[in-house]
Amino acid sequence: MYEHLKAGEAEAGPVPSTPAVLVERAPKRQPVQDSLKSAVPSPELLAEMRRCIVAQSYR
């Protein structure tokens, strides 16, 4: 177990002196609004879903 942990420590490298180094390496995040736009279904799909739900409620 010790050898495994030491190998992981060597692979990770030294601890940076400031967090700025970690911020530079961090992946860029996309704004929340951009990700929400892609998550919203089209009005046509919503209408089709609504139609299916209403049709099933009458069975």
C-alpha positions in Angstrom: 0.0 0.0 0.0 2.8 2.4 0.9 4.5 1.9 -2.5 1.2 2.6 -4.3 0.7 5.9 -2.3 4.3 7.0 -2.9 4.0 6.3 -6.6 0.8 8.4 -6.7 2.6 11.2 -4.8 5.5 11.2 -7.2 3.1 11.3 -10.2 1.2 14.2 -8.8 4.4 16.3 -8.3 5.2 18.9 -5.8 2.6 21.1 -4.1 2.6 24.6 -5.7 3.5 27.6 -3.6 0.4 29.5 -4.6 -3.1 28.5 -5.8 -2.6 30.6 -9.0 -0.8 27.6 -10.6 -3.8 25.4 -10.0 -6.2 28.0 -11.4 -4.2 28.2 -14.6 -4.3 24.4 -15.0 -8.0 24.1 -14.2 -10.3 23.4 -17.2 -12.3 26.4 -18.5 -15.9 26.3 -17.5 -18.7 27.4 -19.7 -21.2 29.9 -18.4 -24.3 28.4 -16.8 -26.6 30.1 -19.3 -24.9 28.4 -22.3 -25.4 25.0 -20.7 -29.0 25.7 -19.9 -29.8 26.7 -23.4 -28.7 23.3 -24.7 -30.7 21.5 -21.9 -34.1 23.1 -22.8 -36.1 21.0 -25.2 -37.7 22.5 -28.2 -41.3 23.8 -28.1 -42.3 21.1 -30.6 -40.9 18.4 -28.4 -42.7 19.8 -25.3 -46.0 19.9 -27.3 -45.5 16.3 -28.3 -44.8 15.2 -24.7 -47.8 17.1 -23.5 -50.0 15.5 -26.1 -48.8 12.0 -25.1 -49.4 12.7 -21.4 -52.9 14.0 -22.0 -53.7 11.0 -24.3 -52.6 8.6 -21.6 -54.6 10.3 -18.9 -57.8 9.5 -20.8 -57.1 5.7 -20.9 
